[in-house]
Amino acid sequence: MLYHVGMNPTPTRWIVVIAISVSAFLCYAGPSSEPNGVASDPYNQHDLVIELLVPGGPLPFECFLAQHKPDMTWSADIYNGTEVIGSGDDVEVVRHSDGIETVWDVQINLAHYDTVLTWTMIENPASTSYRGSGVLKKVRPSGTYEIQILVREATGGSWKSRRSSNTRFLPIESAATKADFVGRWRAEFSSSKEPAIAVFDVDDDGFATGTFMTTTGDYRYLAGRVDGDLLRLSVFDGAHSFLFHAKMLPDGSIAGDFWSGNWWHETWTATRDDDFQLPDAFAGTSWVEGETIDDLVFSDLDGKPQSVTELLDKQGGSIRVLEIFGTWCPNCTDAARDLKTLQEKYGDRGFTVLGLAFEHTDDMQRSTRMVRAYKERYGLDWPVLVAGLSSKKKASLVLPFLDGVRTFPTLIFLNEHNEPLAIHAGYTGSATGDAYEDMIQKFTSIIENNLE
């Protein structure tokens, strides 16, 4: 009996390279890291807005490049609302001159997402402003996609104090008044039969934040602005490239468009609904009666076959989490980060984790490389097996004890006999506020009620 819990174009003089992988698959998470810091040399700091030119128009995000003493290394932080995503220390910047202007060559590698962003940035010596352009290359299961980008200097004063700028999107000067988008909305996407929850907040300057919650997770930290009856929001987090436009209609409802990179577009509508709730994330996926996990064998990161049950038993513990995830999935990253926190709290009392990774290709060498980078970046010490491809259909075939894999991540809580206690499909990340806190509390209750 499962334990169910309620709710739920490019000049060539200057090049920047960011390695990151992108998926339109919806996964959900909180702030990825704190900012890397502020350099002491003001000439080696750059507050930038990077615009991905998708079919719906500019999809902007803020980027802060900084050099640090004493070793003069560089870092890059990406901002989406209150989220700050740090690049770590894998950033290279070369400054040189063409005789008139200063040119910057930058390389940023986010190996755990496996994507490349390049641009050219030139500093105008008269105004110390920047201009640039380039291309973002994204590797997805269906191939490699390219998106043209533009680079401009960020303005708006203390945008880093709130982690994003109200000039993230350039203002529409003709829009004097602002429609009221603040609140909770029932949203309908044209590609989905299941409604979502949209939550928006807008300050007096028109700076907007928000997210969408769905049955498989949330759309993470969206940031933008309101001009007249138009709300624009975006997020670029190393995996997602999302752009939302929302127009307030005379009857108070919303009609919108959603673009994911340059490979997906759909429309959506929304009406105010403070009471609308999503189905219980603990109730959507079931353990098939009579099935066990005893026959599951997958490869470890050294290419050796490992029995899932033997590995779980070797770790021991009275409550065990089998994490079905992918390194390409930011919501899986959020889940892993929270599982690490729970492990640190309850590990000495019998809480353990085992990961089953479903990756974008069947290249085992690539998959193990991605998983190793993932574990190192987030400091994960539990074992991970490479279980298959990042397809819900294929994952369902190799995990027959479930009635289907509907989303990544899926967390399976087991007892000491590897029997199911609860199954949670999807992830409600910290961008959702109270909904996230509620989910974590339910995880905690399951753990505390089943510990030794």
Buried (B, 14 or more C-beta within 10 A) or exposed (E): EBBEBEBBEBBEBBBBBBBBBBBBBBBBBBBBBEBBEBBEEEEBEBBBBBBBBBBBBBBBBBBBBBBBEEEEBBBBBBBBBBBBBBBBEBBEBEBEEEEEBBBBBBBBBBBBBBBBBBBBBBBEEEEEEBBBBBBBBBBBBEEEBEBBBBBBBBEBEEBBEBBBBBBBBBEBEEBEEBBEBEBBBBBBBEEBEEBBBBBBEBEEBBBBBBBBBBBBBBBBBBBBBBBBBBBBBBBBBBBBBBBBBBBBEEEEBBEBBBBBBBBBBEEBBBBBBEEBEBEBBBBBBEBEEEBBBEEBBBBBBEEEEBBBBEBBBEBEBBBBBBBBBBBBBBBBBBBBBBBBEBBEEBBEEBBBBBBBBBBBEEEEEEBBBBBBBBBEBBEBEBBBBBBBBBEBEBBBEBBEBBBBBBBBBBBBBBEBEBEBBBBBBBBBBBBBEEBBEBBBEBBEEBBEEBEE
